[in-house]
Amino acid sequence: MENKQLRIALAGNPNSGKTTLFNKLTGSNQFVGNWPGVTVEKKEGKLIVDKEVVLTDLPGIYSLSPYTLEEVVARNYLIEEKPDAILNIVDATNLERNLYLTTQLTELGIPVVIALNMMDLVKKAGDNINVKELSRQLGCPIVEISALKGDGVKEAALAAIEAAKNGKTIPQHSFSGPVEHALAHIEEVTVHNLPEERQRWYAIKLFERDEKVVESLALSDEIKAHIEKDIRAAEKELDDDAESIITNERYIYIGQMLKGIYKKKGKGQLSASDKIDRIVTNRILALPIFVVVMFLVYALSMGTSIADGGVSIGTFLTDWTNDVLGGAWLTDGSRAILEGWNVAPWLVGLISDGIFAGVGAVLGFVPQMLVLFLMLCLLEDCGYMARIAFIMDRIFRRFGLSGKSFIPMLVATGCGIPGVMASRTIENERDRRMTITTTTFMPCGAKMPIIGLIAGALFGGSTWVATSAYFIGVAAIIISGVMLKKTKRFAGDPAPFVMELPAYHLPAWGNVLRGTWERGWSFIKRAGTVIVISSIVIWFLTSFGSVNGKFGMVDDLYEDETVVTDEYVAVVADRMGVPEDEVEPMDDSILARVAQPVSVVFKPLGFGDWKPTAATVTGLVAKEEVVANFGIMYAYDDNDGEEELEENGDQIWDRVAEDFNAFSGGHGKLAAFAFMIFNLLCAPCFAAMGAIKREMNSARWTLFAIGYQCCFAWVMAFIVWQLGRVFAGGMNVVGLILALVMLALLLWQLFKPYKEAQKLTVK
């Protein structure tokens, strides 16, 4: 008979070191997917110490109450899948909060082993935990570990395996007399047919009036009325509601237990983390410190290159990638090789000017993104990102918003899709929909090449431009949140936000590098799939067109003087709004013909030329395609009638800057900044739109979200362009008046009395 494969569940609070422990236990033997029917990530892996044992990493949770999707997912797995054991990671520096989950896990009838994490910090502080006595009172084995250093990790895994084979955990604590009396009645009436080890957990959940448990047991109305009578009797005697009674008594039990087990040397003294937080989370200093931190992050990743006297490592590597890899090796190198093989000119153009120019333009910004992801992972792993959420909650709450909305924002800095999915942790439906609508305002990884392009080509690698993109996204979410909260669709008090701040610690480089690589590799894979396909389509649309009634490659048709006459050039010049000597074959391409009429929409924003219009529209497929499109359209210069090879990638971006200056009347920087704002705030890529559709579960709400994003982006870019021209010169009176009217309406909506919240309550 074949041995049964053991399954162990890894459970614990957020920020308890669970991810670090999972990585230490499984190494590279991991496989990632989604939990069935939901979009919460599911991680599993085979233990290094025993490849026959599968470890399932449950979402970080504080309890087994069905308040968030993560808690529902974790609870369903433990109840329905019945793993052979639970490895419960507990933060030893915050025992009381972490043991609240432990008391619930021990009631499930599944063997539990506790991995007591961060014991090195406890000992360093001079504190003492009587682990043996704690183990006895909880009724399960405890292994001291340091997930960060790897101490005790193997022993914890072996203890979990042993418990899975031979262990049994019996809950050791009991509630007060009235509660135990009610629980006994509930067990007798409702769950006596269930396995004995599960009866107590179900009885407690029925006492708490857990709707999902009541529904799963399919109780009759008569039985429901019977147990309701017992619950109300306990509530009357203890003068509280059932759920609060259970919660309070759990904490009372934990507190009394820890009195004789946990001895703090510096009781009443501030820890190192507390001392740092007195500055970092200070009401006055918190926001300026946050701005400085993010400025340094963007300075290192996307600011002026160290070759130009700056500090940016990312830009220095990106310059090399664009000059050597993108320009000399991919585009020019492939063209030289293919022409040497006498390959057909159209195929040379497709491969060199289409695929390699488009993909190379995007990949050129990978170094900047990797440095940015590295910085963000460092901040996350050391504990500062949790403080940012705390800081932003304080700011959000002043505007009637919930700090829970900031968690999806943090996730969205990597990719908008998981950012949208992270909104599921918000219980309030109105807040959740508002968060979904606004989360993609954050500059995700796919938008970083756009920021890098504008900052590098038009602003000389200015760190402020790159940093401003981040805070423009934050400001857009706050402004939108305030305005939407004052409408009937979204009105209501914000949901409460409770978050545990982990102790500061040195980053675990394994976690940091793994997180950086996962985000970077995801971007590179998109460049190798979506961007390749899109680049082929864009190359075709820019290379082929109808010239004076004849269809073909526009470059070839323009070489035929019988097709392209002086009169025809004059017609094209008039249609494109450029001098006759600036007409180029691409102006007759399919893409130009389609984009030129659409460009009217963007003329009031300062970039109403067909090229940025085409880049913006194709960016809806994938935001990286904005830069890929520019790479294809500016891959060669044929003003002299002949294609000229590029010596380096910088010439492409120089030509982009020249064009922005040309069609904006000399205000290239202002037009480019408006272009960046619009592309940061408008509707996200198709994949993110799909995520919005799934999370909204409504075509009407999805259309509202996408429509709002596009309109908000247009208004913001319009105001920036029109007001900016007052200071830059070339002011348009009509445009200025409209911009002032729009700004006045925005300010009125922002500062008008918040009446709706008094009329409507949270449902």
N, C-alpha and C positions, 0 to 999 in steps of 0.2 A: 504494500500500500504506500502510495506516494505521500510524503510529508506535506502537511498544509502550510502554505506560505503565510508567515506571520505578518500582521499589519499593526503598526503602532501609530497613534495620532499624537502630533506635537501641538500642545495647546498652551496659551499664555496670553498675558496682557500685551497691548502694543508697547513698544519701547522696552520690553523686558529682555531683549537679546535673542529673541526667537529665531529671527532670520540668520543671525550669526551662528547659532547653535545648529540650525538645519544645514547650513553650508559646511560646517565642520564635520557633521555626522555623515553627510552624503557625498561630499566632494563634487566630482563632476558627474556622478550617477543620478542626475536630476532630469525630470521631464515635466514640462509645464503645459497646462491647458486651462480650460474653464470648467467650473463646477457645472454639472448637468442642469440646463435650463436657466442658468444665470450667467452674468458676465464677470463674476468675481474670480480672480485668478486662482487656479488650483495647482499647487506644487507638490510633487511626490518625488521620492528618491530612494535608492537602495542603500542600506547602511554599509559603510566601509568595513566595519568589523564583521558583518554577516550579510552577504549579497542576497540571501534568501529572505531578508526582512525588508518590507517596504515601509518607509516613514512618510506619513501624510502631514504636510504643514498646514494646519488650520488657520483661517484668518485671525488676526489679533483681536481679542475680545476681552471685555471686562466682566461679562456674566453670560449666563445661558438664557437670559430673557430675550424674547423676540422683538427687540427694539430696532435693530439695524439688520441689513441684509447679511452682514458678516456673522452676526450672532445666530441668525436663522440657519445659514449654511453650516456653521460649526455644529450647532445643536442637531440638525437633521442628520449629519454624518454620524455623530456619536450615537444617536438613538436608532437610526435605521440601518447603518452599515455595521454597527457593533464591532469596532476594532478590538484586537486582542489585548491592548493595553494603551494607557494614556501616559505620555511623558509630559508632565506639567512643569514648564519653566517658570520659576518664581524669582523676581528681583529681590534679593536679600536686603537691599537698601530701602525697600518700600514694602515690607512684609504685610502690613495690615491691608493695604489696597489689593495686593496680589493674591492673598489667601482667601479673599472673598470669592474668587472664581474657584479656588481649590476646594472650598467647602461644598460647592455645587458638583464638581467633578467626582468627588468621592461618593456622591449619592446615586451615581448612574449605574452602579453594579459592574463597572469595568475596573480591572486592576490599575491603580495609579502609582506612578513613581515621580517624585518631585526632584527636579534638577534645580538646586538652590544656587542661582547665578549671582555673580559679582561678589562672591565671598571674599575675594582679594581686597575689594574696597572696604568691606565691613571690617576686616582685620586691620587694614591700614589706618582706619579711623579709630582703632582701639576698642571697637565694640565687640560684644560677645553674644553668640547665639548658641543655645544648648540644642544642637541639632538632634541628638539622640532623644531628648524629651519631646521635642517638636514632632519627631517622627512617631513617637508613641501616642501622642495626643491626637494626631491626624489619622493614625492607623494605616500609614503607608511608608515605604522606604524613601529616604532622602539621600541624595548624593550631592556633595558640595562641588561646584564647578566654577570656572571662569571661561565663558564662551569665547571671550575676546582673546585670551591667551591659550585656550585649548586645554586648560587644566581640568581633569575629572570628566572630560567629555566622553571618552571611551568607556569609563566606568558607568556613567549614566546610561549609555546605550546598552551595555551588558545587563544592567539592573532592570531595564525596561523589557529586554528579551526574557530574562528569568521570570519577571512578573507575568508576562504574556503566557508563559508555559505553565507556571505553577502558582501564580499569585492570586490574591483575593483581597479586595478593599472593602471594609465595612465602615460606614460613617460613624464617628465616635461622639459627635455632639448631638444634643437634643435641645428642643425649643422649650418655651415656658409651658406650664401645665395646660392652660386653655388651648394653646396651639396643638400640643401633642394629643389632647383629647379629641380635637376636631380631626386631626390627621388619622387617628385610629379609626374613627367612624368612616372617613372617606375611603381608607384602604379596605375596610370591611365591605362597604357598599359598592364600590366602583372598580377597584383594580385587583381584587383577590384572584382573578383568573390569570393575571400577568405573571411573568417570572418573579420569584420572591425578591431577587436583588434589585428589581426595577420598581417595585411597588411604592417605596417611600418617595422616590423622585416624582413619580406621577401624582402621588397624593399631595405633595408640596405644591406642585404646579396647579393642581385643581384648587387648592386652597387660595392661591394667588389669583385665581380666575383667569388663568392663561388661556386665551381664546383658541390658540392653535392646538393645545392639548385637549381642550374640551371638544373641539371639532373632530380631532383624530380618534377619540374614544367613542364617538357617536352615542353619547348618553341620552337616555330618555328624559322627557320633561319632568317626570316624577322623581327620577334620581337627582337631576339638577336641583330641583326644589328642596330635596332632602339635604343635600350637602350645603346648599346655600343657607339653610337654617343653622347648620353647625358653624359655618364661616361667620355669619352675622352675630352669633352668640359670642364667639371669640373677639370679634371686633368691638362689640359692646363692652365686654369685660376689660379689654386692654385699651379702649378708647383710641383706636386708630384703624386705618384701612388695612386689609389683609396683606397686600403687597409690602407696605411700609413696615408692618409688624415683622415679616420674615426678614426683610433687609436689615432692620435695626437689630434684631436678635442675632443675626449672623455676625454683625460687627461687634456686638457686646461679647459674644463668645470668643471671637478672635482677640479682642482687646484684653479680656481676662486671661486668656491662654498666654499671650505674649508678655504679660507682666512678670511672670517667673521664668521666662525663656530668653527674652531679648534684653540685654543689659547694654545701655548706651553710655560710653565713657563721657562724651561731650554733650550730655543731655541739656537742652536749652541753648546750646551754642550753635552758631551758624556753620553749615558745612561749606566746603569750597564752592560748590555749585550755587548755594544760596548767596554767598558773597559776590560771586560774579553776576548773579541775577539781579542783585540790588542796583547794579549799574546797567546791565544789558536790557532789563525789562523795566527800568525806571520810567515813570510816566513822561518825564521831560526828555530824557536822553535816548529812550528806546528807538524812536523813529529816526533821529539823525544817525544813530549808530547803524541801523538797518540800511539807510541810504548809503553810508560810507562802505559798508560791507559789500553791498551789491555793486557799487561803483568799482571797487577793487576787483570783484569777480569778473566784471565785463572789461576792465582795463587789462587784466591778465589774459583774457581770452580773445577780445575783439578790439582792443585799443590800438594805438600806434605801435608799429612793429619795433622790436629792439634794434633792428637794422637802421631805423630812422631815429634812434635816440629815445624810443618809448620803452614800455615794459611788457608789451604783449607778446607772449610766447606763441599764442594761437595764430596771430596775424603774421608773424615771422614765418611760421611753417606753412601757412596758407599762401603767402607770397611765393614761396619756393614751389609749392604744389601747382599753383596756377602758371608760373613761369616755365617750370621744367616739365612736370608731369602732364599738366593739361595742355600747354601750348606746344612745347618742343617734342615731347614724346608721343602723346596720344594724337593730337590733331595733325601737326606737321609731319611727325614720323610716320603715321599710318598713311598719309597722303603720298609721301615720297615712296614708300614701299609699294603701295597699290599702283601708282603710276609707273613704277619700274617694272611691274608685272603686266603692264598694258591692260589694266582693268578698265572697263567701260567708264567714261566720265561720270555718268549718273550714279554708278555704284560707289565710285570714289567719293562723290559728294554726300551720298547717304551715310557712308561709314565715317568719313572724316568730319564733314561739316554738320552731319546730323547726329549720329550716335555719340561719337567721341567728343564733339564740341559741346553737345547738350549735357551728357553725363559728366564730362570733365569739368564743366562750369560748376556743377553741383558738388562734385567730389572735392573740388578745390577748397571748399569751406569746411570739409570734415575736420581738419586739425583744430580750427577755431571751436567747433562744436564739441570735440572731445575734451579740450581744455575746459570749456564751460561746464560740461557734464561732470568732469572731474571735480571742479570747484563746488558745484552744487551737491555732489555726493559726499564730499568732505564735510560741508556744512550740515548735511542731513545726518551723517554718521556720528558726528561729535555732539549732536544734541541741539545745535543752534536753530535748525529749521522748526523744531517744535516751539521754540521761543518766538519765532516769527509769527507762527499761527496764533500764539497767545497775544502778541502785540497787535496783530491785525484784528483779532476779535474785539479788543478794546476800542479800536477805531471803528470797526464795522458797527458795533453796538450803538455808538453815538448816532448813527444814521438809520437805526432801526433794522439793521441787518444781522444775520447770524454768523458767528465765527466759523461755523461748520462749513460755510461756503468757501473758506480759504483753503481747506484741505484739497478739494478738487483743483483749485488754482495751482497749488504746489505740484500736484501730480501732472497738470497740464503743461508745465514748463518742459517736461520731457516729450509728451505727445498729447494732443487734445483728446484722443479717443479714450484712453483710460481716465483722463480728467473728467470727461462727461460721465463715464461709468461710476466714478467715485462719488458722484452726487447721490448714489443710492443710500449712502449712510445718513442722509438727511430725511428725518421722518415726516416733517411738515411738507405736504405736497406742493404748496405754493412756493415755499423757499426752494424746494428741489427743482421745480420748473424754472424758477428765476436763475438758479445756479447753472442749470444746463444751458440756458439762453446766453449767459454771459461768460462762462468759463473759458471758451475758446478765444476770448480777447487776449489771453496770455500768450506771449511769444513762445511757441513750441519749437522743438528742434527743427521742424521743416521750414519755419519762418526765419531761422537764424541766417541762412544764406542771403535772404532779402536784406536783413539788417546789415550783414557784412558787406554786401554789394553797395548799398547806399552810403554807409559809413566810410567805406574804403574809396569808392570811385568819386564821390562828391564832396566828402568832408575830410579827406586825408587820414582816415582811420581814427576819427575823433571818438574818444571813450564816452563822452557825454551823449553822443548820438545813439550809440549802442545801449548805454544805460537807460537813456530816456525811453527806449522801446519797452523795457520791462515795466517802468513806472507808468507809461501810457496805458499799458494793459491793466495794471492795478487800478489806475484812476478811472478807466472806462468801466470797470466792473463796479466800483463804488458809485460813480455817477449814475450808471444804469440801474443799479440796485435801489438807490434813493428814489429815482424817478418812477421806477416800476412799482415800488412799495406804496406809492401814493395813488395807485390805480386799484380799481375794485378786483381785478384779476389776481393781484399779488398782495393785497393789504392783509394786515394781521401782525401780531406780535412775533418777533423772531424766536426760533426754537432755541432753548438753552444749549450752551456749548461747554462741556466739561472735558478737560484734557489734562492728562498727567504729564508733567515735565520730567523727562529723564535726567539723571545726573550727567554732567559734562564728563567726557572721557576722550582719550586719544582715539582717533579713527582706526578702525580695523582695515588695513590696506587691502586685504582680500575682498572685503565687502565693497570698498570704494572702487577698486579696479573692476570688480565684477559688474557693479551697477553702471560704471562708465562704459564698459564694453557692451553691455546689453543694449543701452540706449544708442550708442554709436553704431553697433552692428545692425540694429533695426533700421537706422537711417540709410546705411550703406546698402542693405538689401532692397530698400525701396528704390534707391538709385539704380540698382541692377535689374529691376523688374519694371515698376510703374514708369520710372523716368526714361528707361530705354524705349519702351513702347510709345510713350508720349513724344519723345524726341524724334522718333521715326515719323510719326504723324505730323509733327510741327515742321520737320524738314521738308516733307512732301508739300505741305501747304505753303511754305515759303519759297520753294524751288519751282513749283509749277503754277501756271496761270494762263489767262487769256490775254494776249497782246494783239491789239488791233484786229480782233476777230479770229486769231489763230491760237490754239492751245498747245502748250508744250513747256519745256524748261525755260523759264523767263530769261536766264542768262544767254541761252542759245538764240532765242528769238530777238533779243536786243542787239545781237551781232549782225542781224540781217537788216540792212539799211532799207530794203524794200518794205519791211514790216514796220520798223520804227522810224518814221519820218519826223521832220522838224515840227510839222503840224501836230503829229500825235504826241510828241514830247510836251508841247504846249498844253494840250488837253490834260495830260497826266499831271503836269505841274499845277494846273488850275484845280484839278480834283483833289490833289494832295495838299494844296496850299503851300507849295515850296517854290523857290526859283527854278527855272528850267535846267540850270547846270547842276542842280542837286537831285534831279530825278534819277532813280536807280531801278534796275530790273525788279528788285523785290517789291517795289511799289505796285507792280502789276500782278503780284502773286495772289493766290486764292485767299491766303490769310489777310493780306492787306485789303483786298476787296471787301472781305467780311468785317474786318476790324474797323475800317475807316468810318463807316456810318455809326458804329457803336461808340466811337471815340468822342462823339458829341456829348455823351453823358459825363465824360471826364474833363472836358474843356474847362468848366467852371472850377475844377480842382487843380488846374495848372499843368496837367499831363495829358492833354487831349490829342496826342499823336497816336497813330495806329499801332506802333510798336509797344509802348507801355500798356496800351489797351489790350492788345493780344496777349501780352505776358500776364496781365491781371486776370483776364477771363480764363486762360488755360491754367492759372493757379488754382482754380476751383477743382481741377482734377487732382492735383497734388501741389502744395505750396512751393515745393522745391522747383516745380516746373516754371515758376516765374523767372528764376535765374537761368535755368536750362534754356528757356526761350530766348533770353538775351544772348546767351552764349552762341546759339545757332544763328540768330539774326545778325549778330555783329562778328561772326567768325571770320568774315573776309570783307575786304574793302574793294569795291569795283567802281569807284568814282572815275577812274581812268579807263574804264571799259574792260579791264583785265583783272582777274582774281590775283590778289597778292597774298603770299604766305605770311603768317604772323611769326615774329621772332619770339614773342612771349605773350602770356595771357593778359598782362597789364594793358596792352594796347586795346583789347576788347573793352575793358572797363573805362579806359580813357575816351573811347568813342561813345560809350553810353553817356558819359558826363558831357561830352560835346553836344550830343543830341538833346539832352535835357536842357542845356543852356539855350540851344537854338529854338526849340518849340515853346519855351517859356519866356521868351523875350529877354534872355540874359539872367533870369532868376532861377538857374538850374538847381541850386541848393534848396531853395524854398519849394520848388516843384517836386524835387526828389523826396523831400521830407514829407510832403503831403501824400506822395505816392506810397511811401513806407507806412504812413498812418493808415491809409485806406486798406492796404494789403494785410496789415496786422489785425485790423478790426472787422473786416468784412467776413462773409460766410467762410467757414473753413473748407478743407478738402472734402471730396465726396465720401471718403471713408468716415470722417468725423461727422458728416451730415447723416450717414447711416446710423452711427452711434446715437445721435440726437433723436432720430426717428424711433430707434428701439427703446430708448429710455423714456421718451415722451409717450410712446405707444398711442400716438394720435397724429394723423396727417395735418390737422388744423393747427395743433400746437407746434409741430415741426415747421410748417410754413411761417407761422408767427415768429419763431426763433430766428430762422434764416432771414426773413424779411426785415426783422428788427436789426440784426447784425449789419446787413448791407446798408440800410438807411442811416443807422447811427454812424457807420464808417464814412459814408458820403458826407454827412453833415459836419463831422469833425474835420475831415480833410478840407472841406469847403471853407470853414471858418479859419483854419490855419492859413490856407492860401490867400484868401481875400484880405484878412487882417494883416498878414505878413507883408503884403504888397504895399501897405500904408507906410511901412518902415523901409522896405526895399526899393520902392519907387514903382511907377507904372500902375498906380491905384485905379481900380474900376469902380466908379461911383455906385452904379446899380448893384454890383457884386458886394460892395462894402455895406450898403444899406441892408441887403438881404442877410449878409453874415451877422450884422448887428441885431437884426430881428430874431434870427435863429438863436444867437447867443442869449438874448433877453428871454426868449421862451424857455431855454434850458435852465437859466438861472431862476426863473419864476417857478418852474417845476421842481427845482432842487430845494428852494427855500420857502415854498408855500406851506401853510399849516398842514400837518399830517393828520387829517380828519378821519380818513378811512379806517385807521387802526382802532379808533374808538367805536366804530360801528360794527366792525367784523371781528370775529374771534377765530383763533386757529382751530382748524378741524383736523 
